[in-house]
Amino acid sequence: MKSKIVAASLAVIALSACSPRGPSETPASSEAAVSSLAPADYTSLATVMTCDWPVKKTDTAESLLATYKSYAQVTDIPGAEGIMQKGVVLYGNDPRRRVEVFFYDDALTEVSTVLIRGDSQWSGPKGLHLGSTLADVEGANEKPFKLSGFDWDYGGYVSDFNRGKLAKIKGNCIFGVRLGLPENGGPVAASIEGERTLVSSDAVVVAARPVVQELSVGWPKPEAPTEDDTDQ
């Protein structure tokens, strides 16, 4: 299950000592304060998700809690098929800064996926962010890509960037994108629903006007040591 999340998905700024590399804090309890935030700046290095920011491959729950202090929390996070998984949430009280961190192991020492969704204003490579269009993703990749059919548990995940620019991003982590159909978008052709593989350039897919609903970075599961390794 955890491996599916990985597959479905992958400037130094002066800040206060309490909050590492991010915009100044907004009180989570104040809806007025949150709504008064400036529009998202998807080019700000403070909120661009990379292979080593805001989470590194070598991070653990313990290291994230030490780095982010009160802005990190070990908690249950909704995972695939509605199953709750224990992980770490960064900035959980601020929907615009929320980052979810999943792990391969119950001890939370092997990061699998760093995920943004909902109202998060983080962005990914080439300015892609939640709400980016199908054309935006295809343009960033510089060629069409494959994705799963919509309206099921693993719907809309990009399965193959077709050796495009997003297939391998700097830092050698896996970049993941999930697209979804817009609300009130009208009837959807049955040919793009369900467990099937679609191509982004297909006219029926384009006509549905899907937008980015999740972005992630992740890493393959660490290999278990072999007998030869343990003998050395």
N, C-alpha and C positions, 0 to 999 in steps of 0.2 A: 504493500500500500504506500509506504513512504517513498519507495523508488518511483512510483507513478507521479508523485508530486514533483520530484526532480525533473523527470522527463517532461511533464506537462509544464512542464513550466520552465531560470535559471532564469587645487590651490589651497593651500593652507589658509584657514580663515580664523581670525582672532575671535575667541568667544570667552564667555565666562567659565570659570573653573568648574562650575556645577554641571554645565551642559556642553558636551563635546561637539564640535563642528556642526552647528546647526543654527537656525534663526533663534532670536530671543524668545523666551518662553511665553506662552499664553496660558493664563489660568484655565484649567480644564473645566472648572465648575461654572465658568462664565460664558454663556452662549453669546452674549453681546460682544465679548472680547474676541471670541473665535470668528464671529461673522464680520468683525471689523478688520480682520487681517487683510493685508494687501493681496492683490491677485497673484496667483502662483507664478514664480519665475523658474521655468523649467530648464534654464541654462545655468542657474546658480550651482556652483560646485558643492555647496553645502548639502544640496538635496538631489544630487545625481548619483544614482545607485551604480556601483562598479563592482569588480571582483574583490575589492578590498575595502569598500566603504558602503554602508556603515558597519558591515560585518565582514570579517576575513574567514577564509577556509579554516584557519587554525583556531578560531574562537570557540569557546565553550560557554555554557550558561554562566559558569563562575566568572569567566573573564568579561563577559558582557555586563554582568551585574557590577563588577568592579569598575568598569569603564563608565557606564551610564548611570550608576548609582540609583537614585530614586526614579529615574526615567526608564528603567528596565524592570520587568517583572516576569517571573516564571509562572505560567498559567496555562490553562487548556485553550487550544485554538481550534476552530472548526477546520477540519481537513477534508480529504476526498470522501465523497458519498456521505457527508454529514457526520463522519466519525470525529470525535474530539481527540486531539493529540496534544500532549504536553510539550510546550516550547517556551520561547522567550518573546515577549512583545516589548518593543521600544516605543516610547512616547504613546502609551496606550490610552492616555486621557486626552490626547489631541488628535482627532480623526485626520487632520491634514498632515500630520507627521508620522502617523502610525506605520510601523514596520513589524512584520511577523517573521520569526525565525524558527524553522523546523529542524529537527535532528534525526539522524538515523537510529540512534541508540537511546535507551531509557535513561541513561546517565547524563544525557545532554552534553556529550563531549565531541560529537562528530556532526558538524553542520551539514545539512542536506540542501536546504532551500531558504532563500531570503525573499520574502513575498510582500508586495504592496497591492492593495485592492481597496474597495470602498471609496472613501473621499481623500485618500492619501495624495499629496502633491509632490511626492518624489517622482523622478523621471529616470529614464534609462538611456542607452546609447542613442546618439543623434537626436536628442530631445524628445524621444517617444515618451508618452505619459498616458495615464488613464484618460480615456476619451479620445485619444488619437484615432484617426480613421484607418480603414483598410489600406487606402492609398498611401497614407503616411508610412505605414509599416512596409509596404511594398517598395516605396521610394527609398526608405532607409536601408533596406536589404539590397536594393538595386536589381532585383529580379523577383518574379513570382515565387510563392512558397506554398507548401501544403499545410492544411489544417483539418482538424476533425469536424464532423458535422455538428450542428447546433442542437440545443435543447435536450441534452442528456448529461449525466454526471461529469463526463470528460469532454463536453462539447466546446468547440471553439479553440482548443489548444493548437498552437503551431507545432506540427510534428516534424517538419523538414524545411529548413531555410534554403534548400537547394544550392548549397555552397555559396550563398550570397554573403553580403557584408556582415549580417547578423549571426552567421553560423559560427563564427569564432571571434569573440570580442577580446580586447586587450586584457590580459591577465589569465586567460585560459579557463575561465569558468563558463558555464552553460547559461545562455540568456534565454529566458522563457517568456512567451506572450500568449495570453488567452484573449480571444475576441468574443464579444457577445452581441446579440441583436438589440437594437435600441428599443426602448419602451414605446408603445403606441406606433410601432413601425409598420403596422398593417399585416396582412396575411403573409406567411412564409411558405415558399415552395417546399413540398415534401422531399424533393430531391436533395436538399441541403440540410435535412434534419437527421438526427440519429447517428448510429455508429457506422460512419463511412468516412472516406478521405476526400477532401475537397481541394481545389486549386484556387488560389486567391484571384487569379485572372479570369475565372469563370464568370460569364455575364450574370448568371443567376446569383452567385455569391456577391458580386459587386452591387447588384440591384437591391440586395437586402441591407446594405449599408452598415455592416458590423463595425463596432468600435472596440478599442482596447479596454478590457475590464480588469485584467491582472497583468503585472509584470514581475519577473523574478530573475534572480541569479542563483546558480546552484553548482554542485560538484558531484561527480560520480561517487558511489559508495566506496569507501576505502577497502582495499583488498585485505582479506584475512591473512595473517602470516601462515606460510606453509611450514611443513616439518623441517625443510632445509633451513628456513629462516630461523626457526627456534633452536636449531642445533648449533648455529654459529655463535 
